[in-house]
Amino acid sequence: MREHLTKVTRKGQITVPIEVRRALGLQEGDNVAVLLEDDGRAILERRPGVVARTAGIFKSGRPPLSPEEEQEEFERGVADDVRRILER
């Protein structure tokens, strides 16, 4: 186990050191769970976003979409909804 130090900002935020981000495969926008142990230790875990967690849950006649493709479809649908609302 290696120690990586960081500081808490006035807003209660911390910067996750690059070595930790690399080890966890964290990228900008990723979800992170902070698990608090009874002894006061905290554990960081990378958690997939809603698109990755729900990829492929609905059955269709076409091949399943990747999480990225599902995200694009979702964003396209939201944009279409906004257009329809603005056209009223």
FENZIGI-V873461 format. One record per residue. RES is the residue in one letter. PSI is psi in whole degrees, -180 to 180 (999 if undefined). OMEGA is omega in radians with two decimals (none if undefined). Layout:
# FENZIGI-V873461
RES/PSI/OMEGA
RES/PSI/OMEGA
This chain:
# FENZIGI-V873461
M/132/3.10
R/146/-3.14
E/137/3.08
H/119/-3.08
L/146/3.07
T/167/-3.13
K/154/3.05
V/130/3.13
T/174/3.10
R/-31/-3.14
K/4/3.14
G/16/-3.12
Q/155/3.03
I/156/2.99
T/127/3.10
V/120/-3.10
P/149/-3.07
I/-39/-3.13
E/-38/3.13
V/-43/3.12
R/-43/3.13
R/-45/-3.11
A/-36/-3.13
L/-9/-3.10
G/31/-3.10
L/138/3.05
Q/165/3.13
E/132/3.11
G/-8/3.12
D/152/3.05
N/140/3.14
V/130/3.05
A/138/3.05
V/114/-3.13
L/126/-3.11
L/118/3.12
E/159/3.13
D/-27/-3.12
D/7/3.08
G/-6/3.10
R/149/3.09
A/143/3.13
I/132/3.06
L/135/3.05
E/136/3.04
R/132/3.12
R/135/3.12
P/150/3.09
G/175/-3.08
V/-35/-3.14
V/-47/-3.14
A/-37/-3.13
R/-30/-3.05
T/4/-3.11
A/125/3.04
G/10/-3.09
I/-22/3.12
F/132/-3.12
K/140/3.08
S/175/-3.14
G/-7/-3.12
R/163/3.14
P/150/-3.13
P/148/3.10
L/152/3.02
S/163/3.08
P/-36/3.13
E/-42/3.12
E/-39/3.09
E/-40/3.11
Q/-44/3.12
E/-44/3.11
E/-44/3.12
F/-49/-3.12
E/-38/3.09
R/-41/3.11
G/-42/3.10
V/-44/3.13
A/-41/3.10
D/-43/3.11
D/-44/-3.14
V/-44/3.10
R/-45/3.13
R/-41/3.13
I/-43/-3.10
L/-24/3.13
E/-12/-3.12
R/999/none
